[in-house]
Amino acid sequence: MNIVNYRFFPDWNSPGFDSNNYFDIFKNSCVIINAVSDYTYYPLHTGTLSLKYIIRGEEYYFTKKGKYRVSSENFLIINEGQYYESKIETVENSESLSLFFDPVTVCNISNSLVLPSEYLLDNLNESGNSAGSVNFLEKLYTADKDIITMFQKIKRSLSGSENSGFYINELMLQIFDNMILKRSDVIKEIERMPFVKSGTKIEIYKRLSIAKDYILSCFSKKITLSDLATAACMCEHHLLREFKKLYNITPHQFLIRTRLNNAANLLANSDKSISGIASDSGFEYLSTFCETFSKYYQMSPSSYRNIKNINFQ
């Protein structure tokens, strides 16, 4: 598995930049981009299977069907052939980590998942000839402790302290295994949905995922049930009913919980004012934020910040 590393974002406006040559690299190699910026924009393009993560800050991705805010708490998977745009626009630098898997590598992994060991042993030279493909639901996945640890190891290896092609290859494959586990969890969730036809289960799950990701990506702005229904191409009542069935929480409850989680993270890891945190988390009024936060966490925002600072020290 050949791996190419980039520590910078491409400058699309630089004289002589050839986007075709740039993207050709991704077709023949796995690529890692670990770069820092306060502003960068990728115009509409398509590419190989990729995983998007942010070590700090945030980055937005846009496809025909959804808008995704990627942060240190989640990651996004985009399938080969999907058209998308991306943008970083932050006050402080954001650090992005994107992993791209070339088609041959994906085919070989697919073979190892679906073909018997006897076949794999007898056909070592048939690299890239896949018995099937690995496709993922394009959504925000929770970045659990295991995959965050692997992202951190990738970052350290790129910095030179543990720079080894052998080691990075292993990490890339381990991360792909984690992606497969997430895919299996999604399949199990879909199978538990109370619909007879599998096609109906898949379609409803996809649309509910779009609504959920809309909340996770736009929680700092005013959101209505109508906005979610439009994004998911569902009527409001249908969305409300099925969202609660799948996630055991209503869309509005999930929105408030998302805003509170963001506020708690900022209280613990930033020196922003409480009023600023309330605004950044989507609360229109400071009094509403303080009341809601105190009810959810059983303490005031200032007490929460003090406790977290004491524990950190």
C-alpha positions in Angstrom: 0.0 0.0 0.0 1.6 3.2 -1.2 0.9 6.3 1.0 1.4 10.0 0.1 1.5 12.6 2.9 0.5 16.3 2.5 1.1 18.8 5.3 -0.6 21.6 3.5 -3.8 22.3 1.5 -3.5 22.8 -2.3 -3.6 26.4 -3.5 -6.2 26.3 -6.3 -5.4 29.8 -7.3 -1.6 29.4 -7.6 -0.2 29.8 -11.2 0.1 26.4 -12.9 -1.9 24.4 -10.4 -3.2 21.4 -12.2 -6.2 19.9 -10.3 -6.3 16.9 -12.7 -2.7 15.9 -11.9 -3.4 16.5 -8.2 -6.4 14.2 -8.1 -4.6 11.5 -10.2 -2.4 10.9 -7.2 -5.4 9.8 -5.2 -6.3 7.2 -7.7 -3.0 5.3 -7.3 -2.1 5.9 -3.7 -3.6 6.2 -0.2 -3.3 9.9 0.8 -3.1 11.6 4.2 -3.7 15.3 4.5 -2.8 16.8 7.8 -2.9 20.6 7.5 -3.6 23.7 9.5 -5.5 26.7 8.3 -8.0 29.4 9.3 -9.4 29.5 5.8 -9.4 27.0 3.0 -12.0 26.1 0.4 -12.2 23.0 -1.8 -14.5 23.6 -4.8 -16.9 21.0 -6.0 -15.0 17.8 -6.8 -15.1 14.0 -6.5 -12.5 11.6 -5.3 -11.8 8.3 -3.6 -13.2 6.8 -0.5 -12.2 9.2 2.4 -12.5 9.8 6.1 -12.7 13.4 7.3 -11.6 14.4 10.9 -10.7 17.6 12.7 -8.1 17.5 15.4 -9.1 21.0 16.5 -11.5 23.5 15.2 -14.2 22.7 12.6 -14.6 22.0 8.9 -17.8 21.9 6.9 -18.5 19.5 4.0 -21.3 19.9 1.5 -22.9 17.2 -0.7 -26.0 17.3 -2.7 -28.0 15.8 0.2 -26.4 17.2 3.3 -24.2 19.7 5.2 -21.8 18.2 7.7 -19.9 20.0 10.5 -16.8 17.8 11.3 -15.1 18.4 14.6 -12.9 16.5 17.1 -16.0 14.6 18.3 -17.0 13.0 15.0 -15.8 12.0 11.6 -17.4 11.9 8.1 -17.1 9.1 5.5 -17.5 10.1 1.9 -17.7 7.3 -0.7 -15.7 7.2 -4.0 -17.4 9.1 -6.7 -19.4 11.5 -4.4 -19.3 15.1 -5.4 -18.6 17.5 -2.5 -17.2 20.8 -1.3 -15.4 21.6 1.9 -14.6 24.8 3.8 -12.6 25.9 6.8 -13.4 29.4 8.0 -12.5 30.0 11.7 -11.0 32.7 13.8 -8.3 30.4 15.1 -6.5 27.8 13.0 -8.3 24.5 12.5 -6.2 21.3 12.1 -7.7 18.9 9.6 -6.9 15.2 9.1 -8.3 13.5 6.0 -7.5 9.9 5.0 -8.1 8.8 1.4 -8.1 5.1 0.3 -7.3 4.4 -3.3 -9.5 2.0 -5.3 -7.1 -0.9 -5.4 -6.6 -0.8 -1.6 -10.4 -0.7 -1.1 -10.8 -3.6 -3.5 -8.2 -5.7 -1.7 -9.8 -5.0 1.7 -13.2 -5.8 0.2 -11.8 -9.2 -1.0 -10.4 -9.9 2.4 -13.8 -9.3 3.9 -16.0 -11.4 1.5 -13.8 -14.0 -0.1 -12.7 -17.3 1.6 -9.1 -17.6 2.7 -8.4 -20.4 0.2 -9.2 -18.0 -2.7 -7.1 -15.2 -1.2 -4.1 -17.5 -0.8 -4.4 -18.8 -4.3 -4.9 -15.4 -6.0 -2.3 -13.2 -4.4 -1.5 -11.4 -7.7 -5.1 -10.4 -8.5 -4.7 -7.1 -6.8 -7.6 -4.8 -7.4 -10.0 -7.4 -8.7 -12.8 -7.2 -6.2 -15.6 -9.6 -5.6 -17.6 -6.8 -4.2 -17.3 -3.2 -3.0 -17.4 -1.6 0.5 -19.9 1.3 0.6 -20.7 3.4 3.7 -23.6 5.5 4.7 -22.4 9.1 4.3 -23.0 10.5 7.7 -21.4 11.8 10.8 -20.0 9.0 13.0 -19.1 9.4 16.6 -15.3 9.4 17.1 -14.9 6.9 19.9 -11.8 6.6 22.1 -10.2 3.9 19.9 -10.3 5.7 16.6 -9.3 9.0 18.2 -6.2 7.2 19.6 -5.4 6.0 16.0 -5.9 9.5 14.6 -3.4 10.8 17.2 -0.9 8.1 16.3 -1.2 9.1 12.6 -0.5 12.7 13.5 2.5 11.8 15.6 3.9 9.5 12.9 3.6 12.4 10.3 5.4 14.8 12.6 8.5 12.5 12.4 8.7 11.2 16.0 7.3 7.9 14.9 7.7 8.2 11.1 7.5 4.8 9.6 5.8 3.7 6.4 5.2 0.2 7.9 3.6 1.8 11.0 1.4 4.2 9.0 0.2 1.3 6.8 -0.9 -0.6 9.9 -2.7 2.4 11.3 -4.5 3.1 8.0 -5.8 -0.5 7.9 -6.8 -0.4 11.6 -8.8 2.7 10.9 -10.5 1.0 8.0 -11.4 -1.9 10.3 -13.0 0.7 12.7 -14.9 2.1 9.8 -16.2 -1.4 9.0 -17.3 -1.8 12.6 -19.2 1.5 12.4 -20.8 0.2 9.1 -21.9 -3.0 10.9 -23.5 -1.0 13.7 -25.4 1.0 11.1 -26.6 -2.2 9.4 -27.8 -3.5 12.8 -29.7 -0.3 13.5 -31.3 -0.4 10.1 -32.4 -4.1 10.6 -34.1 -3.2 13.9 -36.3 -0.6 12.2 -40.0 -1.7 12.2 -40.6 -1.9 8.5 -41.2 -5.0 6.4 -39.3 -4.0 3.2 -35.5 -3.6 3.6 -35.5 -0.8 1.0 -37.9 1.2 3.1 -35.7 0.7 6.2 -32.6 1.9 4.4 -34.3 4.9 2.9 -36.0 6.0 6.2 -32.7 5.6 8.0 -30.8 7.7 5.4 -33.3 10.5 5.7 -33.3 10.5 9.5 -29.5 10.5 9.4 -29.6 13.6 7.2 -31.9 15.3 9.8 -29.7 14.3 12.7 -26.6 15.5 10.9 -28.4 18.8 10.1 -28.8 19.4 13.8 -25.2 18.4 14.6 -24.0 20.8 11.9 -26.3 23.8 12.4 -27.1 23.7 16.1 -25.7 27.2 16.6 -28.3 28.7 14.2 -32.1 28.8 14.5 -33.5 25.5 13.4 -37.2 24.6 12.9 -38.9 21.2 12.4 -39.8 22.5 9.0 -36.1 22.9 8.2 -35.3 19.4 9.2 -38.3 18.0 7.3 -37.2 19.8 4.2 -33.6 18.6 4.5 -34.7 15.0 5.0 -37.5 15.2 2.4 -40.1 14.0 4.9 -43.3 15.6 6.2 -42.9 17.1 9.7 -45.1 14.5 11.5 -43.5 11.6 9.8 -40.0 12.9 10.7 -40.9 13.5 14.3 -42.5 10.1 14.7 -39.7 8.1 13.1 -36.9 10.2 14.6 -38.2 9.5 18.1 -38.6 5.8 17.3 -35.0 5.4 16.1 -33.1 7.7 18.5 -35.4 7.5 21.5 -35.5 11.3 21.6 -37.3 14.0 19.7 -35.5 16.3 17.3 -36.0 19.3 19.6 -34.6 17.4 22.6 -31.7 16.3 20.5 -31.1 19.9 19.4 -31.0 21.1 23.0 -28.7 18.3 24.1 -26.3 19.0 21.2 -26.2 22.7 22.2 -25.6 21.9 25.8 -22.8 19.4 24.9 -21.1 22.1 22.8 -21.5 24.6 25.7 -20.0 22.2 28.2 -17.0 21.5 25.9 -16.4 25.3 25.5 -16.7 25.9 29.3 -14.1 23.2 30.0 -11.7 23.9 27.1 -11.9 27.7 26.4 -11.7 31.0 28.1 -14.7 32.4 26.3 -17.3 34.3 28.3 -20.4 32.5 29.4 -22.6 34.8 27.4 -20.4 34.2 24.3 -20.6 30.4 24.8 -24.4 30.7 25.1 -24.5 32.5 21.8 -22.1 30.2 20.1 -24.1 27.2 21.2 -27.3 28.5 19.7 -29.1 30.0 22.8 -30.7 33.3 22.0 -30.9 34.4 25.7 -28.3 34.0 28.4 -31.0 33.4 31.0 -32.5 30.6 29.0 -29.0 29.0 28.6 -28.2 29.2 32.3 -31.6 27.7 33.3 -31.4 24.9 30.8 -27.7 24.1 31.5 -28.3 24.0 35.3 -31.3 21.7 34.9 -29.3 19.3 32.6 -26.0 19.3 34.5 -27.3 20.0 38.0 -25.0 23.0 38.4 -24.6 26.4 36.9 -22.3 27.0 33.9 -19.8 28.9 36.1 -19.7 26.0 38.6 -19.2 23.5 35.8 -16.3 25.6 34.5 -14.7 25.8 37.9 -14.9 22.1 38.5 -13.5 21.2 35.1 -10.6 23.7 35.7 -9.8 22.2 39.1 -9.9 18.6 37.7 -7.6 19.7 34.8 -5.1 21.3 37.1 
